[in-house]
Amino acid sequence: MKNRFTYLIPVIIYCVITANMMITGCTKEGPVGPQGADGQDASESCTSCHNFSEFLLEKINQHNNSVHASGNNINRSGDGCAICHTSQGFTKFLADGTTGAVQNPNPINCRTCHPIHESYDAAKDFNVRTAAAVTMTVGGGSYDFGNSNLCANCHQARAITPYPVAGGDNITITNARYGPHYSPQSNVLIGNGPFEIPGALQYTNSPHGQIEDGCITCHMGNTANGLAAGGHQMNVTYTGSNGNEAWNYSGCTECHPSATDLATLRAQHREEIKTLQYALRDKLIEKGLLNASELVPVPKTVTPNEAGAIMNYKFAYGDHSYGAHNYPYMKALLTNSIAALN
């Protein structure tokens, strides 16, 4: 027994020394790594935003409940579409003015509109990528309303070819989807881009086109009914607790202090513009300028006014506000278009 214990002593000593060397090797602090690009440690940079407050979560949860975050349209990630239907396409366009197809596209997200983690400065990270004035692709007008200029890069009409000339020659339409595409809200707000057919009504603009921050004033007001409207959801309408359409007027109270009066005015204008819009659509179908699917039966040779009427209906349809953005302008546009067709 004694001989066995004597034999084990050096083995035990060896194991203890080896274990100590291993522990020392694991816990020894290595060389200091290179300084971060921002020149600050986490306590100086990251925690200015990631500080356990509810601020970021508010914005993230609102955005996650928005149409922008849904990803429903990122399948349109080819050249020409990716600029507005994908996050990477939009940021690329703002960076170098070019477009291109996007592989593995992301829907619109926080980094699409904000240069997050590019400077590690809270004020810069949360600013918008650009607030530069936007020259409209159609009409050549300028949209310049502060931070909402970012939105106007995409919420405007795409190029319309051929664009008719007032009093000019007939044109031949070869694209069944002829018109401004689906989101010409910026054009409608400033009253620039549609084909202004002369008629009984003059083309004047709503005071909405004079709001300092443009569309975000109304679309990014305080949230309503929990996560239903406003904020980074950016929608004004939502489904109320009774299942009916409801409206968030939190961004409108500076000019419309009475929500009741505003609701009445909105309902009147909305019904009027909706009636005119559908009347123009029916007249275009009656004259064979649109088919039942509201597409142009191409090829179709038309007069400038006929082309303009098709275009103006698509502006009204794509704007989708039924006059809320620019009531007097939209009323003149539809009324004069219907009269020209008659």
Secondary structure, DSSP 8 states (H G I E B T S, - for coil): -HHHHHHHHHHHHHHHHHHHHHHHHHHS--------TTS--TTTTGGGT-SS-SHHHHHHHHHHTSSGGG-TTTT--STTTHHHHSHHHHHHHHHHS-----SS---S-HHHHS-TTSS--HHHHTS-S----EE-TTT--EE--GGGHHHHTTSS----SS---TT---EEE--TT-SS-S--HHHHHHT-SS----SSS-----GGGG-TTTHHHHHTSS-BTTTTBSGGG--SEEE-TTSSEEE--TTTTTT---HHHHHHHHHHHHHHHHHHHHHHHHHHHHTTSS-TTS---SSEEE-HHHHHHHHHHHHHHHH-STTTTTHHHHHHHHHHHHHHH-
